[in-house]
Amino acid sequence: MKKILTLVLVSALGGILTLGAYKLFIQEDKTLVVDTVKEQPALIPTVASNTVYKPYETPDFTKAAENTVNAVVHVKNVTISRGQMTFEDLFLGRSPQRAQLGTGSGVIITPDGYIITNNHVVDKSQELSVTLNNNKTYKAEIVGTDPKTDIALLKIEADEELPVVTFGDSDSAKIGEWVLAVGNPFNLTSTVTAGIISAKARDLSGNPNAIQSFIQTDAAVNPGNSGGALVNTNGELIGINTAISSQTGSYVGYSFAVPSNIARKVVNDIMEYGNVQNGILGVSGVALNSRAAEEIEIDDTQGFYVGGVEEDSGAAEAGIKEGDIIKEIDNVQILKFADLKGHLNTKGPGDIVNVKFSRDGNIKTVPVRLVKNMTANLPLVGQIKNAKPDDLKKYKAKNGVKIVRLNDYYKEYWNKNGIKEGSIITAVNDIEVNNVDDVQNILKNKSTNEPLRIELINENGEKERYNFR
């Protein structure tokens, strides 16, 4: 009996030791688990349980397309070009000619038939016609053109009120914004393509002083789209499709449009004045980058460096000086010349712009009243401008225009003949000139083979005549 009790006690003691070891070394601590569960909700954002993730939604272009497609027209341009000369033509003394058809697009901007398109779409036209989206065709007349911006204004006489596209604000358009290109590529009428704005104030010429300032998009644009509409998702016109960058002649990824603010200013000037009224700031210089800054020996690499200020210009009157760095105009950041020129192309003489510039590290903002462009380029001579009474008096001239900058290539030739900057040109092609407009009109009406005849007064007060062929 005693042995049995001893065995029971040993067994009980062994069980107690085994259970204790299990509790101590093997079993998980339930207390820690409970505490973790209590604290866990404080680590989880409360919105997580209420958030419903939606798939990406593409923008709806149907409204913009409906508002635009009926106001974009098909423009056909018939030009006359010389054909290949045959022996019969040579014998009869005739010049062979053949009609050539070009096509493009246009945008109706008024219910009574004013249409905006590209200048290159209607250039050298002998006959113009416009076909609407309802297949009605009308003869079109050119109201005016501006080759510099590649904008032209047409007019048709329709028998009904026409659908129009309203102008939007191209300055407010943002990089990355969705846009539609509407036109007639390859004679495929009423074609709509979509893309985004890839860049703004784009210059394609490579000339640092070029006037180009395009909106760049990746909407597909092909031959025939020229003159068509670039619209935002509200169907508002923010550009006139103008060019593509391609080695093949067809779309390869990028297209370019004249901003609507520039196009609207051009057509308004044509309607009101018959030509484009350019307002100028009156500065010359270079857009800054690391290389330009190093050459000028300054530290600033952003902005437009003022290398010269034209006398009697708005910039001169406002106190802008050589060496100033223009940073903004009307809150538009200026990083390259296309930014500066693009904004000024939307303004006219008499408009006031606010110019922010840096001078010796100090930032200033001044209002500048833009003035009419009184300068022009006279071939072989250089830049000319309207002469003041004192300029004429100095050379004892009763009329004329003033040479403000001689052509670099011919400067040595002119200087040898006593012609310097400041000399007065009194006549061009035997017609007296009183201002720059007179000179431009003479050059415009001059035939291709007609020589250029210039009458001017040299530094000795002697009148001289030059004949260039």
VOGU-3710 file (C-alpha; in Angstrom, 3 decimals, decimal comma):
1> mkkiltlvlv> 0,000/0,000/0,000  2,832/2,320/0,932  4,515/1,672/-2,417  1,321/2,568/-4,286  0,994/5,953/-2,475  4,633/6,715/-3,209  4,087/5,967/-6,933  0,992/8,235/-7,070  2,858/11,144/-5,462  5,791/10,782/-7,875
11> salggiltlg> 3,435/10,688/-10,836  1,543/13,774/-9,615  4,794/15,659/-9,050  6,010/14,720/-12,547  2,764/15,958/-14,082  3,003/19,251/-12,213  6,590/19,758/-13,408  5,665/18,844/-16,980  2,681/21,234/-17,025  4,787/24,031/-15,575
21> ayklfiqedk> 7,476/23,567/-18,190  4,834/23,611/-20,968  3,306/26,800/-19,603  6,679/28,462/-19,273  8,470/27,453/-22,474  5,972/26,223/-25,066  2,480/27,734/-24,733  1,962/31,218/-26,389  1,290/34,163/-24,153  -2,402/34,829/-24,605
31> tlvvdtvkeq> -2,133/38,181/-22,824  0,059/39,646/-25,595  -2,383/38,594/-28,279  -5,307/40,253/-26,560  -3,374/43,514/-26,065  -2,372/43,595/-29,775  -5,951/43,229/-30,912  -7,050/46,095/-28,695  -4,371/48,466/-30,082  -4,705/47,469/-33,755
41> paliptvasn> -7,656/49,709/-34,754  -5,685/52,808/-33,729  -3,036/51,937/-36,378  -5,484/51,561/-39,286  -6,719/54,782/-41,035  -10,462/55,105/-40,544  -10,999/55,974/-44,239  -9,629/52,624/-45,341  -12,771/50,785/-44,387  -14,973/53,337/-46,218
51> tvykpyetpd> -12,915/53,859/-49,402  -14,292/52,448/-52,641  -11,642/52,386/-55,389  -12,983/53,209/-58,858  -11,332/52,249/-62,123  -9,717/55,105/-64,174  -12,338/57,005/-66,145  -11,374/58,393/-69,567  -12,763/61,839/-70,443  -15,927/62,046/-72,521
61> ftkaaentvn> -15,138/63,717/-75,865  -18,599/63,370/-77,397  -19,833/66,800/-76,351  -16,706/68,551/-77,635  -16,894/66,647/-80,923  -20,588/67,450/-81,408  -19,950/71,143/-80,733  -17,082/71,290/-83,199  -17,503/68,945/-86,122  -20,332/70,895/-87,798
71> avvhvknvti> -18,348/74,155/-87,621  -15,173/72,770/-89,237  -15,192/73,034/-93,028  -13,312/71,523/-95,953  -11,328/74,159/-97,901  -10,372/73,535/-101,533  -7,784/75,750/-103,219  -7,233/75,754/-106,980  -3,850/77,180/-108,013  -2,283/77,543/-111,442
81> srgqmtfedl> 1,205/76,149/-111,896  3,507/75,810/-114,892  3,473/72,479/-116,660  6,308/70,806/-118,516  7,306/72,624/-121,717  6,834/70,649/-124,957  8,305/71,296/-128,432  4,851/72,454/-129,558  4,663/74,946/-126,686  8,135/76,194/-127,552
91> flgrspqraq> 7,280/76,506/-131,241  4,016/78,357/-130,569  5,598/80,531/-127,886  3,122/79,565/-125,209  3,605/78,756/-121,568  1,868/75,568/-120,450  -0,204/75,876/-117,305  -2,151/73,387/-115,285  -4,603/73,635/-112,427  -3,556/72,101/-109,131
101> lgtgsgviit> -5,950/71,318/-106,273  -4,950/71,740/-102,656  -7,115/70,959/-99,651  -7,233/71,927/-96,012  -9,613/72,801/-93,230  -11,181/75,898/-91,730  -13,199/76,895/-88,671  -16,418/78,931/-88,788  -16,188/81,676/-86,145  -19,302/83,772/-86,939
111> pdgyiitnnh> -22,844/82,714/-87,961  -22,656/84,958/-91,056  -19,748/83,025/-92,591  -16,357/84,254/-91,416  -13,899/81,349/-91,448  -10,403/81,148/-90,007  -7,764/78,925/-91,625  -4,026/78,820/-92,364  -2,400/81,210/-94,807  -0,581/78,314/-96,499
121> vvdksqelsv> -3,943/76,620/-97,190  -5,143/79,533/-99,355  -1,816/80,893/-100,610  -1,664/81,677/-104,367  -5,261/80,571/-104,836  -7,068/81,224/-108,118  -10,318/79,794/-106,841  -11,470/78,933/-103,326  -14,436/76,842/-102,236  -15,677/75,716/-98,837
131> tlnnnktyka> -17,729/72,595/-98,146  -19,703/72,388/-94,908  -20,337/69,255/-92,913  -23,846/69,091/-94,483  -22,149/68,801/-97,919  -23,172/72,303/-99,060  -20,431/74,059/-101,028  -19,850/77,841/-101,283  -17,342/80,061/-103,013  -15,006/81,778/-100,563
141> eivgtdpktd> -13,221/85,115/-100,646  -10,019/85,985/-98,814  -10,626/88,851/-96,393  -7,020/89,069/-95,257  -3,914/87,063/-94,416  -0,947/87,206/-92,072  1,958/85,051/-93,322  3,949/85,660/-90,127  1,461/83,759/-87,980  0,169/81,637/-90,906
151> iallkieade> -3,411/82,790/-90,315  -5,975/83,735/-92,969  -9,583/84,939/-92,781  -12,177/83,832/-95,357  -15,811/84,812/-95,956  -18,659/82,862/-97,526  -22,199/84,012/-98,240  -24,397/81,231/-96,910  -28,177/81,033/-97,150  -28,530/80,077/-93,499
161> elpvvtfgds> -27,093/80,830/-90,082  -23,978/78,730/-89,617  -22,754/76,759/-86,575  -19,678/78,251/-84,924  -16,849/77,320/-82,585  -16,352/79,730/-79,689  -12,867/80,935/-78,815  -11,265/79,636/-75,649  -8,304/81,068/-73,736  -5,152/79,388/-75,024
171> dsakigewvl> -3,107/80,996/-72,239  -5,132/78,990/-69,705  -4,546/75,679/-71,504  -2,232/73,435/-69,499  0,369/70,859/-70,438  -1,209/67,427/-70,071  -4,716/68,699/-70,824  -6,848/66,643/-73,207  -7,576/68,179/-76,628  -9,291/67,222/-79,874
181> avgnpfnlts> -8,062/67,938/-83,406  -10,908/68,291/-85,916  -10,328/68,542/-89,656  -10,194/66,809/-93,020  -6,978/64,777/-93,336  -6,429/63,067/-96,687  -9,881/64,385/-97,760  -11,491/62,306/-95,006  -14,053/64,881/-93,923  -15,117/65,503/-90,328
191> tvtagiisak> -12,305/63,559/-88,678  -11,761/63,829/-84,919  -8,576/62,740/-83,131  -7,623/63,088/-79,465  -4,420/63,762/-77,571  -2,905/65,922/-74,887  -1,021/69,201/-74,897  2,636/68,172/-74,957  4,229/71,639/-74,741  3,483/75,350/-75,161
201> ardlsgnpna> 5,334/78,239/-76,804  7,148/75,809/-79,099  9,424/77,220/-81,827  10,218/75,030/-84,852  12,544/77,383/-86,714  15,638/77,065/-84,568  16,006/80,844/-84,794  16,427/82,315/-81,294  14,561/85,445/-82,422  11,752/83,668/-84,278
211> iqsfiqtdaa> 8,155/84,739/-83,807  6,781/81,191/-83,663  4,930/80,137/-80,524  2,991/76,913/-81,164  0,938/74,651/-78,947  2,399/71,154/-79,330  0,076/68,143/-79,053  0,172/64,414/-79,721  -3,252/64,434/-81,382  -2,927/62,861/-84,836
221> vnpgnsggal> -2,728/65,589/-87,507  -2,048/64,868/-91,183  -2,045/66,759/-94,502  -5,516/68,262/-94,869  -5,837/69,009/-91,142  -4,165/72,396/-91,634  -6,519/75,200/-90,658  -8,716/72,906/-88,578  -9,713/73,247/-84,952  -7,857/72,254/-81,821
231> vntngeligi> -10,436/72,307/-79,019  -10,533/71,463/-75,331  -12,993/69,029/-73,762  -15,592/71,818/-73,590  -15,419/72,280/-77,365  -13,713/75,691/-77,068  -11,188/76,675/-79,726  -7,697/76,883/-78,257  -5,672/76,527/-81,466  -5,586/76,338/-85,267
241> ntaissqtgs> -3,813/73,165/-86,420  -0,916/74,254/-88,594  2,049/71,904/-88,848  3,498/68,501/-88,102  7,070/67,439/-87,381  7,776/64,558/-89,725  10,390/63,181/-92,106  7,700/61,367/-94,090  5,111/64,129/-94,469  2,624/62,248/-92,316
251> yvgysfavps> 1,945/62,239/-88,599  4,621/60,584/-86,476  3,731/61,724/-82,976  3,705/65,514/-82,732  1,587/68,268/-84,207  1,496/72,025/-83,746  -1,229/74,667/-83,571  -1,306/78,464/-83,549  -2,696/79,460/-80,113  -6,269/80,763/-80,287
261> niarkvvndi> -5,392/84,019/-78,509  -2,952/84,852/-81,322  -5,382/83,733/-84,048  -8,236/85,757/-82,548  -6,099/88,898/-82,374  -5,032/88,473/-86,018  -8,590/88,075/-87,355  -9,887/90,945/-85,215  -7,186/93,217/-86,663  -7,963/92,083/-90,213
271> meygnvqngi> -11,665/92,790/-89,686  -11,073/96,210/-88,130  -7,964/97,531/-89,881  -7,454/95,314/-92,916  -4,047/94,210/-91,628  -2,373/93,072/-88,430  -1,468/95,738/-85,890  1,613/94,570/-84,015  2,369/96,034/-80,622  6,047/95,910/-79,699
281> lgvsgvalns> 7,842/96,118/-76,378  10,947/97,646/-77,916  13,686/95,353/-76,605  16,220/93,074/-78,240  18,402/90,468/-76,617  18,691/86,759/-75,984  16,930/84,054/-73,975  19,152/82,879/-71,144  20,572/79,416/-70,572  23,848/78,187/-69,117
291> raaeeieidd> 25,817/78,897/-72,286  24,326/82,361/-72,873  24,822/83,298/-69,239  28,469/82,284/-69,447  29,030/84,360/-72,580  27,368/87,413/-71,027  29,196/86,703/-67,765  26,177/86,595/-65,481  24,929/83,942/-63,049  21,240/83,991/-63,985
301> tqgfyvggve> 20,187/81,265/-66,445  16,442/81,970/-66,729  14,671/84,858/-68,437  15,191/87,182/-71,391  18,366/89,261/-71,250  17,828/92,773/-72,616  20,733/93,567/-74,936  19,241/96,763/-76,334  16,260/99,086/-75,951  14,735/100,825/-78,960
311> edsgaaeagi> 14,417/104,582/-78,681  10,904/105,965/-78,224  9,586/102,489/-77,377  7,364/101,588/-74,452  10,261/99,783/-72,784  12,421/102,919/-72,990  9,631/105,083/-71,577  9,122/102,612/-68,701  12,800/102,717/-67,774  13,842/99,238/-68,877
321> kegdiikeid> 17,568/99,232/-69,597  20,240/97,127/-71,228  21,293/94,376/-68,832  17,856/93,889/-67,297  16,481/90,327/-67,286  12,774/89,999/-68,033  11,232/87,283/-65,873  7,488/87,621/-66,472  4,955/89,522/-68,559  1,418/89,667/-67,173
331> nvqilkfadl> 2,325/86,758/-64,859  3,431/84,643/-67,837  6,863/83,176/-67,078  9,487/84,017/-69,699  11,995/81,214/-70,227  12,630/81,622/-73,960  12,005/84,151/-76,716  8,934/82,223/-77,902  7,317/82,848/-74,496  7,917/86,581/-74,864
341> kghlntkgpg> 6,861/86,855/-78,513  3,921/84,506/-78,094  2,363/86,718/-75,437  3,110/89,962/-77,285  1,482/88,531/-80,432  -1,823/88,607/-78,574  -1,467/92,349/-77,912  -1,762/95,463/-80,038  -0,464/99,039/-80,013  -1,674/100,904/-76,938
351> divnvkfsrd> -2,102/97,794/-74,792  -0,391/97,867/-71,396  1,553/94,871/-70,105  3,136/94,408/-66,687  6,797/93,487/-67,018  8,650/91,890/-64,124  12,435/92,076/-64,484  15,604/91,612/-62,505  18,212/94,374/-62,242  21,347/93,790/-60,181
361> gniktvpvrl> 19,533/91,068/-58,261  16,537/93,257/-57,437  13,072/92,425/-58,816  10,950/95,235/-60,233  7,594/95,333/-62,007  6,632/98,198/-64,329  3,682/98,815/-66,667  4,721/99,178/-70,314  2,542/100,617/-73,050  3,139/98,787/-76,320
371> vknmtanlpl> 3,701/100,913/-79,415  3,070/100,287/-83,100  5,923/98,655/-84,923  7,618/101,491/-86,793  10,514/99,438/-88,106  10,904/97,174/-91,137  13,617/95,370/-93,038  14,651/96,767/-96,422  16,474/94,123/-98,490  20,218/94,775/-98,981
381> vgqiknakpd> 20,058/97,844/-96,738  18,942/96,750/-93,275  16,460/97,888/-90,648  14,610/101,155/-91,205  12,153/103,172/-89,117  10,069/106,317/-89,349  12,227/109,436/-89,265  11,645/112,233/-86,757  11,640/115,901/-87,833  15,100/116,314/-86,278
391> dlkkykakng> 16,403/113,359/-88,294  15,150/114,918/-91,534  16,462/118,349/-90,559  19,949/116,935/-89,927  20,137/115,742/-93,555  18,101/118,638/-94,977  15,485/116,211/-96,253  11,783/116,981/-96,590  10,756/113,324/-96,423  12,166/109,858/-95,885
401> vkivrlndyy> 12,814/106,998/-93,484  15,839/106,482/-91,263  18,346/103,617/-91,424  18,737/102,371/-87,852  20,802/99,249/-88,547  22,733/98,361/-91,686  22,715/94,851/-93,095  25,764/93,095/-91,609  26,763/91,554/-94,936  26,664/94,845/-96,864
411> keywnkngik> 27,681/97,192/-94,044  31,251/97,623/-95,254  30,012/98,459/-98,765  27,608/101,114/-97,483  30,191/102,657/-95,165  32,658/103,007/-98,050  30,019/105,012/-99,898  29,318/107,315/-96,979  26,121/105,586/-95,921  25,892/104,990/-92,184
421> egsiitavnd> 23,234/104,251/-89,613  21,133/107,400/-89,402  21,185/108,112/-93,149  17,851/108,960/-94,783  16,187/107,009/-97,610  13,982/109,386/-99,578  12,603/107,145/-102,343  12,247/103,473/-103,282  11,702/102,484/-106,920  11,267/106,158/-107,839
431> ievnnvddvq> 8,407/106,650/-105,341  8,868/109,101/-102,482  8,528/107,530/-99,032  7,379/109,226/-95,834  7,145/106,257/-93,491  7,794/102,548/-93,157  4,311/101,667/-94,459  5,139/103,383/-97,762  8,260/101,248/-98,139  6,433/98,023/-97,326
441> nilknkstne> 3,659/98,780/-99,824  6,223/99,447/-102,575  8,005/96,172/-101,847  4,701/94,313/-101,740  3,682/95,566/-105,190  7,132/95,080/-106,704  7,324/92,338/-109,327  9,844/89,537/-108,908  12,092/90,609/-111,813  11,882/94,337/-111,115
451> plrielinen> 15,161/95,823/-109,823  15,320/97,570/-106,472  16,128/101,278/-106,794  17,003/103,258/-103,691  17,488/107,007/-103,357  19,139/108,233/-100,157  21,186/110,988/-98,585  24,685/110,174/-97,362  26,542/111,622/-94,380  27,798/114,535/-96,504
461> gekerynfr> 24,248/115,557/-97,375  24,583/114,322/-100,956  21,706/112,529/-102,650  22,718/109,222/-104,223  20,872/106,532/-106,198  21,553/102,797/-106,165  20,154/100,203/-108,535  20,152/96,541/-107,472  19,210/93,714/-109,832
//
